[in-house]
């Protein structure tokens, strides 16, 4: 069952065609990776899907709904969560409060209720915090709830970003280079976590440079080069594709 589709999606920055007419369908329950050389347009494509950029032309559909002109927070409420290539945490807030930022997108209490804090608001906050603690435990951060985000190791900060995205209750999660900078041990934990995220029924869309990660966990892979889609298929199909080999290694002679 299709969960996401882009049709002829393009975005231009002046004369730069960062993403050029990319048509791609993503099936529910898959781990789908996007790869390509530096500057290929991978993160820009993520920004189109998540609503941080509006396309110059083309369309984005999520669960059959045209979300092309919806803002990022509107897409989050519909079920699209994401992390960022550069860690974007509130460094002076605790681990718990950073994760709660994601949970607030699902809470129903408005500003006045947050100030007055009637019983139903307090109950919602309590349930939200319990849910956050469960997610922090899932990503391996149980016991760190009261630590400031800035005091976490780099790998733990990466896990906290994933936790915050999971707290938005996504049906589709976009992970932008989650393996960057991780140790070998942390990398093994990340791979296991991504598989467990999929086991929770969440579709995973991954941008990653680490080919060992991509090839070990992906159901399908799309390859971008200079903003254009040049290949798509299973890991074995992509690995053997001449256009992919040329994009990464260049032509001989």
C-alpha positions as CSV (number, residue, x, y, z in Angstrom):
1,X,0.0,0.0,0.0
2,X,1.4,3.4,-1.0
3,X,2.1,5.9,1.8
4,X,4.0,8.6,-0.1
5,X,4.3,9.7,-3.7
6,X,6.0,12.6,-5.4
7,X,5.1,13.4,-9.0
8,X,7.5,15.5,-11.1
9,X,8.7,17.2,-7.9
10,X,11.2,19.9,-8.7
11,X,12.7,22.8,-6.8
12,X,15.0,25.5,-8.2
13,X,17.2,28.0,-6.4
14,X,17.8,30.6,-9.0
15,X,19.6,28.7,-11.8
16,X,20.3,25.6,-9.7
17,X,18.0,22.7,-10.2
18,X,18.3,21.1,-6.8
19,X,15.6,18.5,-7.4
20,X,14.5,17.9,-11.0
21,X,11.2,16.2,-11.8
22,X,11.5,13.3,-9.3
23,X,8.6,10.9,-9.5
24,X,8.7,8.1,-6.9
25,X,6.3,6.0,-4.9
26,X,7.0,4.7,-1.4
27,X,5.2,1.7,0.0
28,X,3.9,1.4,3.6
29,X,6.1,-0.7,5.9
30,X,9.3,-0.4,3.9
31,X,12.7,0.9,4.8
32,X,13.5,3.0,1.8
33,X,16.9,4.7,1.3
34,X,17.9,7.7,-0.8
35,X,21.5,7.8,-1.8
36,X,23.7,9.8,-4.1
37,X,26.9,11.8,-4.3
38,X,27.3,15.0,-2.2
39,X,25.1,17.7,-3.6
40,X,22.8,15.2,-5.3
41,X,19.7,16.8,-3.8
42,X,18.9,14.2,-1.1
43,X,18.2,16.5,1.9
44,X,16.4,19.0,-0.4
45,X,14.1,16.1,-1.5
46,X,13.5,15.4,2.2
47,X,12.6,19.1,2.7
48,X,10.1,18.9,-0.1
49,X,8.5,15.8,1.4
50,X,8.3,17.2,4.9
51,X,7.1,20.7,4.0
52,X,10.2,22.7,4.8
53,X,10.5,23.6,1.1
54,X,7.6,24.1,-1.3
55,X,8.3,22.7,-4.8
56,X,8.8,25.0,-7.7
57,X,6.6,22.5,-9.6
58,X,5.2,19.0,-9.1
59,X,3.2,17.4,-6.3
60,X,3.6,15.5,-3.0
61,X,0.9,13.0,-1.9
62,X,0.8,11.5,1.6
63,X,-1.7,8.7,2.3
64,X,-3.5,9.7,-0.9
65,X,-3.9,13.3,0.1
66,X,-2.3,16.2,-1.8
67,X,0.0,17.8,0.7
68,X,2.0,19.9,-1.7
69,X,1.1,23.2,-0.2
70,X,0.8,22.2,3.4
71,X,3.3,23.6,5.9
72,X,5.7,21.4,7.8
73,X,3.7,21.4,11.1
74,X,0.6,20.4,9.2
75,X,2.3,17.4,7.6
76,X,3.7,16.5,11.1
77,X,0.1,16.3,12.4
78,X,-0.8,14.1,9.4
79,X,1.9,11.6,10.3
80,X,5.3,12.7,8.8
81,X,8.1,12.9,11.4
82,X,11.7,13.7,10.7
83,X,15.2,14.2,12.0
84,X,17.8,16.6,10.6
85,X,21.3,16.2,9.1
86,X,22.7,18.7,11.7
87,X,21.5,18.0,15.3
88,X,18.7,20.5,16.2
89,X,18.1,20.0,19.9
90,X,17.3,22.5,22.6
91,X,20.6,22.2,24.3
92,X,19.6,23.8,27.6
93,X,16.5,21.7,28.0
94,X,16.4,18.3,29.5
95,X,16.2,15.1,27.5
96,X,12.6,14.6,28.6
97,X,11.6,18.2,27.6
98,X,13.2,17.9,24.2
99,X,11.2,14.8,23.5
100,X,8.1,16.4,24.9
101,X,8.4,19.0,22.1
102,X,7.5,16.3,19.7
103,X,4.6,15.1,21.9
104,X,3.0,18.5,22.0
105,X,2.1,18.2,18.3
106,X,-0.4,15.5,19.4
107,X,-1.8,17.2,22.5
108,X,-5.2,18.8,22.3
109,X,-5.0,21.4,25.1
110,X,-4.7,25.0,23.9
111,X,-2.7,27.9,25.4
112,X,-5.4,28.9,28.0
113,X,-5.6,25.3,29.2
114,X,-1.9,25.1,29.5
115,X,-1.9,28.2,31.7
116,X,-5.0,27.3,33.9
117,X,-4.2,23.5,33.8
118,X,-7.6,22.0,34.4
119,X,-7.8,18.3,35.3
120,X,-8.1,17.0,31.7
121,X,-5.0,19.0,30.7
122,X,-3.0,17.6,33.6
123,X,-4.1,14.1,32.7
124,X,-3.1,14.7,29.1
125,X,0.3,15.9,30.2
126,X,0.8,12.9,32.5
127,X,-0.1,10.5,29.7
128,X,2.2,12.4,27.4
129,X,5.1,12.1,29.7
130,X,4.6,8.4,30.2
131,X,4.5,7.9,26.5
132,X,7.7,10.0,26.1
133,X,9.5,7.9,28.8
134,X,8.5,4.7,26.9
135,X,10.0,6.1,23.7
136,X,13.2,7.3,25.5
137,X,13.5,3.7,26.8
138,X,13.0,2.4,23.2
139,X,15.9,4.5,21.9
140,X,18.2,3.6,24.8
141,X,17.9,6.9,26.8
142,X,16.1,5.6,29.8
143,X,17.7,7.1,32.9
144,X,18.8,10.2,31.1
145,X,15.4,12.1,31.3
146,X,16.7,14.9,33.6
147,X,20.1,15.4,31.8
148,X,20.5,18.5,29.7
149,X,20.7,17.7,26.0
150,X,24.1,19.4,25.7
151,X,25.6,17.0,28.2
152,X,24.8,13.9,26.1
153,X,27.3,12.2,23.9
154,X,27.0,12.8,20.1
155,X,25.5,9.4,19.6
156,X,23.0,9.9,22.4
157,X,22.0,13.3,20.9
158,X,21.3,11.5,17.6
159,X,19.0,9.0,19.5
160,X,17.2,11.9,21.2
161,X,16.4,13.5,17.8
162,X,14.9,10.2,16.7
163,X,13.0,9.9,19.9
164,X,11.6,13.4,19.4
165,X,10.5,12.5,15.9
166,X,8.8,9.3,17.2
167,X,7.0,11.4,19.8
168,X,5.0,13.0,17.0
169,X,3.4,9.5,16.4
170,X,4.5,9.3,12.8
171,X,3.4,6.8,10.2
172,X,6.4,7.9,8.1
173,X,9.7,8.9,9.6
174,X,12.4,10.6,7.6
175,X,15.9,10.0,9.0
176,X,18.6,12.4,7.5
177,X,22.0,10.8,7.8
178,X,21.5,9.2,11.2
179,X,24.7,7.2,11.0
180,X,27.0,10.2,10.5
181,X,29.7,10.4,13.2
182,X,28.7,7.2,15.1
183,X,31.1,4.6,16.4
184,X,31.0,1.0,15.3
185,X,29.1,0.0,18.4
186,X,26.6,2.9,18.0
187,X,26.1,2.0,14.4
188,X,25.0,-1.5,15.3
189,X,22.5,-0.1,17.7
190,X,21.2,2.3,15.1
191,X,20.6,-0.5,12.6
192,X,18.7,-2.5,15.2
193,X,16.7,0.6,16.2
194,X,15.7,1.3,12.6
195,X,14.5,-2.3,12.1
196,X,12.5,-2.0,15.4
197,X,10.9,1.2,14.2
198,X,9.7,-0.6,11.1
199,X,8.4,-3.4,13.3
200,X,6.2,-0.8,15.0
201,X,4.5,-0.2,11.7
202,X,6.3,3.0,10.8
203,X,7.6,3.4,7.3
204,X,11.2,4.6,7.3
205,X,12.7,6.9,4.6
206,X,16.4,7.2,5.0
207,X,19.1,9.5,3.6
208,X,22.5,8.0,4.3
209,X,26.1,8.0,3.0
210,X,27.1,4.8,4.8
211,X,26.6,2.2,2.2
212,X,27.1,-0.6,4.7
213,X,24.1,0.7,6.6
214,X,22.0,1.3,3.4
215,X,22.7,-2.1,1.9
216,X,22.0,-4.0,5.1
217,X,18.6,-2.6,6.0
218,X,17.0,-1.2,2.9
219,X,14.0,-2.8,1.1
220,X,14.4,-0.5,-1.8
221,X,16.8,2.4,-2.7
222,X,16.4,5.5,-4.9
223,X,19.6,7.1,-6.3
224,X,19.8,10.8,-7.0
225,X,22.5,12.6,-9.0
226,X,22.5,16.3,-9.7
227,X,18.9,16.5,-8.5
228,X,17.6,13.8,-10.9
229,X,16.5,10.2,-10.2
230,X,18.9,7.9,-12.0
231,X,18.0,4.5,-10.5
232,X,15.6,2.7,-8.1
233,X,15.4,-0.9,-7.0
234,X,16.5,-3.4,-4.4
235,X,20.0,-3.2,-2.9
236,X,21.4,-5.8,-5.3
237,X,19.8,-4.1,-8.3
238,X,21.1,-0.7,-7.4
239,X,24.6,-2.1,-6.6
240,X,24.9,-3.5,-10.0
241,X,23.3,-0.6,-11.9
242,X,25.8,1.0,-14.4
243,X,24.4,4.5,-13.9
244,X,24.9,4.2,-10.2
245,X,28.5,3.0,-10.6
246,X,29.2,5.9,-13.0
247,X,27.7,8.5,-10.6
248,X,29.8,7.3,-7.7
249,X,33.0,6.3,-9.5
250,X,32.9,8.3,-12.8
251,X,33.5,7.1,-16.3
252,X,36.7,5.3,-17.2
253,X,39.1,6.7,-19.7
